[in-house]
Amino acid sequence: MYILIVGGNSQIGRHLLQHIIESGNHGAKVMLQNKAQEAFYNEKGIANFIYKREEAIEKFVNGLQDVDALVIAENNIDGRRTDTLGVIDGMIKLLEALKYTNVKRVIHISTFETGKEEWRHLPAYFRPIMIENYYVDQWLRLSSLEYTIIHPGLLNDKKGTGYVKVVENDIGGGGIPKEDVAKVILACLESKCTIRKEFKVISGKLPILEAINTIVE
């Protein structure tokens, strides 16, 4: 499988790329925000391209010609977080462009909660992120794509354990290392039973693959 990571320079994106390389079973390329990020990946010989939301969609479509699956590790394409509507429009434009490619499999890393009823309870700085994810999630649910939507708990930079807890609905509070979120993504890509599913995930006591199987049975 050849995978395009949108937000490849995010911490989750970097962990995922490393897991893909270590697995030896897949290939990957990354979509980046700027030239500074490009230099890092070029130096390591990792396929990449820069795409900004005002550019013609053909550039994005061309970047997907050899791709089997799309992972959205970061939905803010070019880092302009102050423009919520622009972020939403940019992501939906990318997803709409998939109709011109052979890509059907999509993994989206969403926020832990995305329901509109939750918006007013959040700090003002976090609301745009939830709103952006809400609309991307809704678009995916209504699409014919083979999506998986992952709602991770409070992200942290601890070393991953490989053990998680997965549920479809209420999971309570809890955190999860970004490294483990990346492992969950790769497990979903390798498991057809996660297609058209969404779930919440935090650190827990079950190995990742076993935990995923408990929710998709």
PyMOL commands that set and color helices and strands:
alter all, ss='L'
color gray80, all
select helices_A, chain A and resi 11-23+35-43+57-63+84-100+116-119+127-142+178-189+192-194+208-216
alter helices_A, ss='H'
color red, helices_A
select strands_A, chain A and resi 2-6+27-32+48-50+69-72+105-109+146-152+154-156+163-167+175-177+197-203+206-207
alter strands_A, ss='S'
color yellow, strands_A
deselect
rebuild
show_as cartoon
